[in-house]
Amino acid sequence: PFDWRKKWEKCWDEVKYCSDRCRKAK
Protein backbone atom coordinates (compact mmCIF):
# COMPACT_ATOMS: atom_id res chain seq x y z
CA PRO A 1 0.00 0.00 0.00
CA PHE A 2 3.04 2.25 0.03
CA ASP A 3 3.23 2.29 -3.74
CA TRP A 4 1.55 5.72 -3.88
CA ARG A 5 4.12 7.05 -1.43
CA LYS A 6 6.87 6.49 -4.00
CA LYS A 7 4.88 8.58 -6.47
CA TRP A 8 4.21 11.22 -3.81
CA GLU A 9 7.86 11.45 -2.82
CA LYS A 10 8.56 12.54 -6.41
CA CYS A 11 5.78 15.14 -6.33
CA TRP A 12 6.21 15.91 -2.64
CA ASP A 13 8.75 18.61 -3.43
CA GLU A 14 6.22 20.26 -5.73
CA VAL A 15 3.34 19.76 -3.31
CA LYS A 16 5.33 21.20 -0.41
CA TYR A 17 6.39 24.16 -2.52
CA CYS A 18 2.81 24.79 -3.66
CA SER A 19 1.52 24.54 -0.10
CA ASP A 20 4.17 26.95 1.16
CA ARG A 21 3.38 29.42 -1.62
CA CYS A 22 -0.36 29.13 -0.94
CA ARG A 23 0.21 29.82 2.77
CA LYS A 24 2.50 32.78 2.08
CA ALA A 25 0.03 34.17 -0.46
CA LYS A 26 -2.74 34.15 2.17
HTML snippet that shows the backbone in 3Dmol.js (N, CA, C, O; Angstrom):
<script src="https://3Dmol.org/build/3Dmol-min.js"></script>
<div id="view" style="width:600px;height:400px;position:relative"></div>
<script>
const pdb = `
ATOM      1  N   PRO A   1       0.830  -1.227   0.000  1.00  0.00           N
ATOM      2  CA  PRO A   1       0.000   0.000   0.000  1.00  0.00           C
ATOM      3  C   PRO A   1       0.852   1.259   0.000  1.00  0.00           C
ATOM      4  O   PRO A   1       0.335   2.376  -0.021  1.00  0.00           O
ATOM      5  N   PHE A   2       2.150   1.064   0.023  1.00  0.00           N
ATOM      6  CA  PHE A   2       3.041   2.249   0.029  1.00  0.00           C
ATOM      7  C   PHE A   2       3.493   2.605  -1.388  1.00  0.00           C
ATOM      8  O   PHE A   2       4.425   3.384  -1.587  1.00  0.00           O
ATOM      9  N   ASP A   3       2.818   2.021  -2.344  1.00  0.00           N
ATOM     10  CA  ASP A   3       3.227   2.291  -3.739  1.00  0.00           C
ATOM     11  C   ASP A   3       2.970   3.760  -4.080  1.00  0.00           C
ATOM     12  O   ASP A   3       3.750   4.384  -4.799  1.00  0.00           O
ATOM     13  N   TRP A   4       1.884   4.297  -3.565  1.00  0.00           N
ATOM     14  CA  TRP A   4       1.550   5.716  -3.884  1.00  0.00           C
ATOM     15  C   TRP A   4       2.574   6.625  -3.208  1.00  0.00           C
ATOM     16  O   TRP A   4       2.836   7.731  -3.681  1.00  0.00           O
ATOM     17  N   ARG A   5       3.139   6.168  -2.127  1.00  0.00           N
ATOM     18  CA  ARG A   5       4.125   7.052  -1.433  1.00  0.00           C
ATOM     19  C   ARG A   5       5.318   7.299  -2.363  1.00  0.00           C
ATOM     20  O   ARG A   5       5.854   8.406  -2.411  1.00  0.00           O
ATOM     21  N   LYS A   6       5.715   6.292  -3.078  1.00  0.00           N
ATOM     22  CA  LYS A   6       6.871   6.490  -4.004  1.00  0.00           C
ATOM     23  C   LYS A   6       6.517   7.583  -5.016  1.00  0.00           C
ATOM     24  O   LYS A   6       7.346   8.427  -5.357  1.00  0.00           O
ATOM     25  N   LYS A   7       5.299   7.548  -5.476  1.00  0.00           N
ATOM     26  CA  LYS A   7       4.877   8.584  -6.467  1.00  0.00           C
ATOM     27  C   LYS A   7       4.809   9.942  -5.764  1.00  0.00           C
ATOM     28  O   LYS A   7       5.182  10.965  -6.338  1.00  0.00           O
ATOM     29  N   TRP A   8       4.342   9.941  -4.549  1.00  0.00           N
ATOM     30  CA  TRP A   8       4.210  11.218  -3.812  1.00  0.00           C
ATOM     31  C   TRP A   8       5.573  11.819  -3.551  1.00  0.00           C
ATOM     32  O   TRP A   8       5.788  13.020  -3.718  1.00  0.00           O
ATOM     33  N   GLU A   9       6.502  10.947  -3.132  1.00  0.00           N
ATOM     34  CA  GLU A   9       7.859  11.450  -2.823  1.00  0.00           C
ATOM     35  C   GLU A   9       8.403  12.248  -4.000  1.00  0.00           C
ATOM     36  O   GLU A   9       9.122  13.231  -3.819  1.00  0.00           O
ATOM     37  N   LYS A  10       8.055  11.818  -5.201  1.00  0.00           N
ATOM     38  CA  LYS A  10       8.556  12.542  -6.409  1.00  0.00           C
ATOM     39  C   LYS A  10       7.832  13.887  -6.526  1.00  0.00           C
ATOM     40  O   LYS A  10       8.432  14.895  -6.901  1.00  0.00           O
ATOM     41  N   CYS A  11       6.572  13.889  -6.209  1.00  0.00           N
ATOM     42  CA  CYS A  11       5.785  15.140  -6.332  1.00  0.00           C
ATOM     43  C   CYS A  11       5.751  15.888  -5.001  1.00  0.00           C
ATOM     44  O   CYS A  11       5.266  17.017  -4.927  1.00  0.00           O
ATOM     45  N   TRP A  12       6.261  15.261  -3.972  1.00  0.00           N
ATOM     46  CA  TRP A  12       6.212  15.909  -2.637  1.00  0.00           C
ATOM     47  C   TRP A  12       6.868  17.288  -2.701  1.00  0.00           C
ATOM     48  O   TRP A  12       6.334  18.277  -2.200  1.00  0.00           O
ATOM     49  N   ASP A  13       8.038  17.319  -3.334  1.00  0.00           N
ATOM     50  CA  ASP A  13       8.755  18.615  -3.430  1.00  0.00           C
ATOM     51  C   ASP A  13       7.829  19.667  -4.044  1.00  0.00           C
ATOM     52  O   ASP A  13       7.779  20.808  -3.585  1.00  0.00           O
ATOM     53  N   GLU A  14       7.115  19.277  -5.064  1.00  0.00           N
ATOM     54  CA  GLU A  14       6.225  20.261  -5.735  1.00  0.00           C
ATOM     55  C   GLU A  14       5.024  20.562  -4.829  1.00  0.00           C
ATOM     56  O   GLU A  14       4.588  21.709  -4.726  1.00  0.00           O
ATOM     57  N   VAL A  15       4.514  19.556  -4.197  1.00  0.00           N
ATOM     58  CA  VAL A  15       3.343  19.761  -3.309  1.00  0.00           C
ATOM     59  C   VAL A  15       3.730  20.659  -2.141  1.00  0.00           C
ATOM     60  O   VAL A  15       3.000  21.584  -1.785  1.00  0.00           O
ATOM     61  N   LYS A  16       4.879  20.376  -1.555  1.00  0.00           N
ATOM     62  CA  LYS A  16       5.326  21.197  -0.410  1.00  0.00           C
ATOM     63  C   LYS A  16       5.525  22.644  -0.867  1.00  0.00           C
ATOM     64  O   LYS A  16       5.130  23.586  -0.180  1.00  0.00           O
ATOM     65  N   TYR A  17       6.129  22.797  -2.008  1.00  0.00           N
ATOM     66  CA  TYR A  17       6.386  24.164  -2.522  1.00  0.00           C
ATOM     67  C   TYR A  17       5.052  24.887  -2.789  1.00  0.00           C
ATOM     68  O   TYR A  17       4.901  26.071  -2.486  1.00  0.00           O
ATOM     69  N   CYS A  18       4.126  24.172  -3.344  1.00  0.00           N
ATOM     70  CA  CYS A  18       2.810  24.787  -3.659  1.00  0.00           C
ATOM     71  C   CYS A  18       2.106  25.150  -2.350  1.00  0.00           C
ATOM     72  O   CYS A  18       1.500  26.215  -2.234  1.00  0.00           O
ATOM     73  N   SER A  19       2.193  24.273  -1.394  1.00  0.00           N
ATOM     74  CA  SER A  19       1.525  24.545  -0.096  1.00  0.00           C
ATOM     75  C   SER A  19       2.169  25.772   0.565  1.00  0.00           C
ATOM     76  O   SER A  19       1.479  26.650   1.083  1.00  0.00           O
ATOM     77  N   ASP A  20       3.461  25.809   0.535  1.00  0.00           N
ATOM     78  CA  ASP A  20       4.173  26.948   1.159  1.00  0.00           C
ATOM     79  C   ASP A  20       3.778  28.249   0.449  1.00  0.00           C
ATOM     80  O   ASP A  20       3.545  29.271   1.094  1.00  0.00           O
ATOM     81  N   ARG A  21       3.708  28.197  -0.852  1.00  0.00           N
ATOM     82  CA  ARG A  21       3.380  29.422  -1.624  1.00  0.00           C
ATOM     83  C   ARG A  21       1.916  29.807  -1.311  1.00  0.00           C
ATOM     84  O   ARG A  21       1.596  30.986  -1.157  1.00  0.00           O
ATOM     85  N   CYS A  22       1.069  28.827  -1.223  1.00  0.00           N
ATOM     86  CA  CYS A  22      -0.359  29.131  -0.943  1.00  0.00           C
ATOM     87  C   CYS A  22      -0.463  29.768   0.450  1.00  0.00           C
ATOM     88  O   CYS A  22      -1.245  30.699   0.647  1.00  0.00           O
ATOM     89  N   ARG A  23       0.294  29.288   1.379  1.00  0.00           N
ATOM     90  CA  ARG A  23       0.211  29.815   2.766  1.00  0.00           C
ATOM     91  C   ARG A  23       0.802  31.229   2.781  1.00  0.00           C
ATOM     92  O   ARG A  23       0.267  32.116   3.446  1.00  0.00           O
ATOM     93  N   LYS A  24       1.863  31.433   2.080  1.00  0.00           N
ATOM     94  CA  LYS A  24       2.497  32.783   2.081  1.00  0.00           C
ATOM     95  C   LYS A  24       1.584  33.759   1.335  1.00  0.00           C
ATOM     96  O   LYS A  24       1.523  34.943   1.669  1.00  0.00           O
ATOM     97  N   ALA A  25       0.898  33.267   0.353  1.00  0.00           N
ATOM     98  CA  ALA A  25       0.035  34.166  -0.456  1.00  0.00           C
ATOM     99  C   ALA A  25      -1.146  34.623   0.412  1.00  0.00           C
ATOM    100  O   ALA A  25      -1.673  35.719   0.222  1.00  0.00           O
ATOM    101  N   LYS A  26      -1.553  33.786   1.355  1.00  0.00           N
ATOM    102  CA  LYS A  26      -2.740  34.153   2.166  1.00  0.00           C
ATOM    103  C   LYS A  26      -2.376  35.329   3.059  1.00  0.00           C
ATOM    104  O   LYS A  26      -3.214  35.805   3.824  1.00  0.00           O
TER     105      LYS A  26
END
`;
const viewer = $3Dmol.createViewer("view");
viewer.addModel(pdb, "pdb");
viewer.setStyle({}, {cartoon: {color: "spectrum"}});
viewer.zoomTo();
viewer.render();
</script>
